[in-house]
Amino acid sequence: MPKFIDRHDQFPKPDGAGLAAMRAQVEGPADEFGVKGINILFGGDGGGYCLMEAPNAEAVVKAHERNGVPLTRAGVTEVSTLI
């Protein structure tokens, strides 16, 4: 399954409930778009990154939209594992 990463310029650290919801997305099964979270990363600059498996970039955008998180196709990059 292809892997994708996306960046969010503003990504405030969530409270306990928000963190639990994010953890559930990473630890749970793929969603209705075929998107499976791998990890969520926080940047020192206040931004954040989502790393996930998905059939394509459009599915990543749809999964974010479902969660009320704005994301454009241009903000999604397919990545490959080197090691």
C-alpha positions in Angstrom: 0.0 0.0 0.0 1.4 3.4 -0.9 2.4 5.8 2.0 1.8 9.5 2.1 2.8 12.4 4.3 1.0 15.7 4.6 1.9 18.9 6.4 -0.3 21.2 8.4 1.1 24.7 9.1 -0.8 25.0 12.4 -1.2 21.8 14.4 -1.8 22.6 18.1 -1.1 19.7 20.4 -4.4 18.1 21.4 -5.9 17.7 24.8 -6.5 14.2 26.3 -9.6 13.5 24.3 -8.1 14.8 21.1 -5.0 12.7 21.6 -7.2 9.6 22.3 -9.1 10.2 19.0 -5.9 10.6 17.1 -4.5 7.4 18.7 -7.6 5.5 17.7 -7.1 6.6 14.1 -3.5 5.3 14.1 -4.3 2.1 15.9 -7.6 1.3 14.2 -8.4 -0.2 10.9 -8.4 1.7 7.6 -11.3 4.1 7.2 -14.0 4.1 4.4 -11.5 5.7 2.0 -8.9 3.0 2.6 -6.7 5.4 4.7 -4.8 3.9 7.6 -2.9 6.2 9.9 0.7 5.2 10.7 1.9 8.2 12.9 1.2 11.8 13.6 4.2 14.1 14.1 4.5 17.5 15.7 7.1 20.0 14.5 9.0 22.4 16.7 7.6 25.2 14.5 4.0 24.5 15.6 3.2 22.6 12.4 2.4 18.9 12.1 2.6 15.9 9.8 0.3 12.9 9.2 1.9 9.8 7.9 -0.5 7.2 6.5 -1.1 4.4 4.1 -3.7 5.0 1.4 -4.7 3.9 -2.0 -4.0 7.4 -3.4 -3.6 11.1 -2.4 -7.2 11.9 -3.1 -8.2 9.4 -0.4 -5.9 11.2 2.1 -7.7 14.5 1.3 -11.1 12.9 1.7 -10.2 11.4 5.1 -9.0 14.8 6.3 -12.1 16.5 5.0 -14.3 14.0 6.9 -12.4 14.9 10.1 -12.9 18.7 9.4 -9.2 19.2 8.7 -8.5 21.3 5.6 -6.1 19.8 3.2 -5.5 20.2 -0.6 -4.0 17.6 -3.0 -0.9 19.8 -3.3 -0.3 19.3 0.5 0.0 15.5 0.1 3.3 13.8 -0.9 3.8 10.1 -1.6 6.8 8.8 0.3 8.8 5.6 0.1 10.6 3.7 2.8 14.4 3.5 2.3 15.2 1.1 5.2 
